[in-house]
Amino acid sequence: MADNPERVKIWNSFFGLAWSAAKEAHEADTGRICRDVFNPDGGTLPPALHHSLATITLCNLAIEARVNHLLEELIEERKVSEDIGRAARWLPTKEKWFLLPALAGKSRTLSAAAMPHQAIAAICDFRNDLVHVNFDKLANLPTGRLLQSYFENFVKAMEDMNVVLERGRPHGPIQKVIDIGRFTECE
């Protein structure tokens, strides 16, 4: 059976992301620059789509890390019991994100239908296609512009969550944090 060229490119792109990170970890650890080049048979996705895979993957990990951090704070502050916190940890990331205000005893709800929290929902929805490598869905990755919008709104949602949870944001989101989500120094 012949390999499907698009599947090979997607596989090679995931492999290339892992290779690149391993190479950078090696270089950082040894202080040596490696001149090795990743050039697999069958090629990889075009650079924009290759970076789309990385953006979606890393945004998902960042969202998961953030929501778990906030959940741990709720446990430490005794706003939720250890048992409830342990149960919540096993929920899918998107469900945990939208449940956090209720767990914290806040009456405000977040909307997955409106930005900025819609970006959290969209990024999390891509997760299963990535983790389970659904080739059909990965053949139609979002564009870099759409992903940048999602990233910008992820940062806004993160700051909004801080406001909702009353995490030292009495006057609203911190602009310095929101600015991290924008790329303004582009030519």
ABEGO torsion letter per residue (X at the ends): XBBBAAAAAAAAAAAAAAAAAAAAAAAAAAGBBBABBBBBBGEBBBAAAAAAAAAAAAAAAAAAAAAAAAAAAAAAAGABBAAAAAAAAABBAAAAAAAAAAAAGBABBBBAABOAAAAAAAAAAAAAAAAAGBAAAAABBBBAAAAAAAAAAAAAAAAAAAAAAGBGBAAEBBAAAAAAABBAABX
